[in-house]
Amino acid sequence: MTFSLLSIGDEVLNGQTIDTNSAYLADILWQKGCTISSHRTVPDDIEKIQQTLHEELSQGHSVITIGGLGPTVDDRTREAIAQLLSLDLSCNLFWKQHLENRYGKEFPTIDNQSLQIPGATLLANSVGTAPGFSIAPDAYPNTHLFALPGPPLELRAVLPALLEQMPSTQRQTHTLEVIGLKEHEVDALLRELQLKWPSIQIGIYPSFSLIKVRLQAEEELPREAVAFFENGLQNHIVKASSLEQAILSRLEQLGWTLSTAESCTAGALASRLCSISGASKSFLGSAVTYQNENKKSLLDVPENILSEYGAVSAETVKAMAEGAQKLFESDISIATSGFLGPDGGTQKNPVGTVYLGIALPGKTTVKRLSLHGTREAICEQAVQMAMETLLLAL
């Protein structure tokens, strides 16, 4: 089936609400073997909704509408669809009884939410009062029209009933995360793969540090193709559900323990690592030494290093990592120090400069990062790069 996704709502169109529903739904439909023709957004306007539905359905695209099924004055999706199909809304006694059983007969929106399109199949909503529905419109042969509620929890509650009506075709998908390489380096190997297996659909999605690669096939994804890609990148593939999981798994394999010493990231690195269940098997603790006095008292960073080189320097972050390694008696430690902005920074180390120090058994390495963005973005990038650098070191 080919689908157009239609998000309905002034708040979505005007950017007051971020449309996460379309992305979530499109990914699920794609995995089910469906084709997505478009993502469209229209206001809470009956004529606009009808016009867009007519355009898509006339092209033979099935449509999934998202939002506008509630009981408030700006919820107009049911009315728009009924008018488009020349049908009158009428009371659905089954759904009315269902709502009365859940909320009591005096619940104020029961009459409104019981008005449904005749002949439509209801998609039960176990979270809210607005059910979804599906209908095969006579005026648009070989198409289906599905209407889903807009609140994400309600959409997900209705989704299983929708998926039961989908075709059973399932795409074969293999997703990999790559670290320590540039996009063009990964792309070169993917071009070789496409020459060998032209039927495979390839997607490459770079972020600041990770590169996500998706290999897809309409039927069976050749194992040889996956092996070709993984062997070509060797240790740059993250063979875990996340970077933090990969780090902790590798530590457990080595029988090593880890600690962190954080200045600019203020515990964010430790928080990411400890988000994984069982992290305490390898992670011992963190020293958040935001001020220089704590760098000296907790991590034994020498006064002369701080006064000569400053808190944001290769020398200081090296001493922080080694100090945490000693403080926690861990096998390895990673330290961060930098200028997140918007204030601070020097000519040598402007805002966005972050130093990473990794103390391994018998060896300490330091890496300087030049990052950009808001304070929050620089912190997030620093944490991500710290984990990537740590995993590569392991």
C-alpha positions, 0 to 999 in steps of 0.5 A: 500500500502507498500512504500519505500521512496527513497531520491536522492541527493549527498547533502543528502547522504553526510549530507550537507542537512538534509532529513526532507522530508522523516520523513514528508512524512512517517508520513502522509502515516502512518496516511493514513494506508500505510506501510513504508518498508524502507527509502533509500538514494542514490547519483545523479547516474543513475545506483544507482537510477535504482538499488535501484528502481529495488530492491524495485519494484521487492519486490512488494513495491511501491516507492516514490522518492524525489529529482532530478527532477530539470533542473540542471546537477545533477538532474537525477531522470527522466532520471533514471526512464525512462531508467529503464522502457525502455521509452524515455523522450518526451515533455509534451505539457500541462506542457510546455504551463503551464510553458510558461504561468507562466514564459514566453516563454523565461524562460531558463529551460522550454524545460528541465522541459517539458521533461516528461515520456510518460504515467505518470500522472503529479502531478502539482507543483504550487511553482517550475518548476518541476512537480511530476509524478506517473506511474504504471510500466508494468514491476513491476505488482501491484506497483506504482512509484511516483516521487516528487521534493526535495525542501520541499515547492515544495514537499508539493505543490505536495503532495495533488495530490499524496494523492488523489491516496492513499487508503482511509484507515485511522488509528485511532491515539491518541497522548499524551504528558507525563511530570514528569515521567520516561520512565520505569514508563510510559512503565509499564502502556503501558504493562498493556494496551497492555495486555488488548487491544493487537490489539493496536499499541503502540509507546513511544518516550522519549525526555529530559523531555517530553515523547510522547506516540502514540496509534494506531489502524487499525480501531477504537481506543477503547475509554476505552483504551485511558481512561485507559492510561490517568486515570493511569497517572492522572495529568502527561498528557499534555492536550493541543497542547504544554507545553506553551499552557497548562501553559497559559490555566491553569493560565487562569483557576486559574485566576493567572498571571505569570512573569519570572526572567531569568539569564542563559536562557536570555529571552528564557523562556519568548519567549516560553511562548509568542509564544502563541497567547493571552499570555498577558492575563496571562503573565505580563513580564520578567526581564532578569538579566544577571549581578548581578547588575541587580539582585540587582537593579531590583529584590532586590536580597540581596548583602549578598546572592550574595556574600555568595552563588553566582549567581548560587545557590538555595538562589539566584534563590529563591530571584529572583523569589520572586523579580519578583513576587513583581516587576510585581505584579504577582501571581506567578513567575519562575526564572532561573540561571545556568552555560551553559558553556563551561566556568564557573562552580564550583566544587559544581556547574559544567557546566550544573547546573541550578537552578529553583525557582518558587514563588507561593502565600505564598510559594517558591520552588527551583529545581536543575538541572544537564544538559549536552550537548552544551551551546545551548542544556543546555539552551533548556533543562533548558527552557523545564524543567522550563516549565514542573516544572511550569506546575506540580506546577500549 
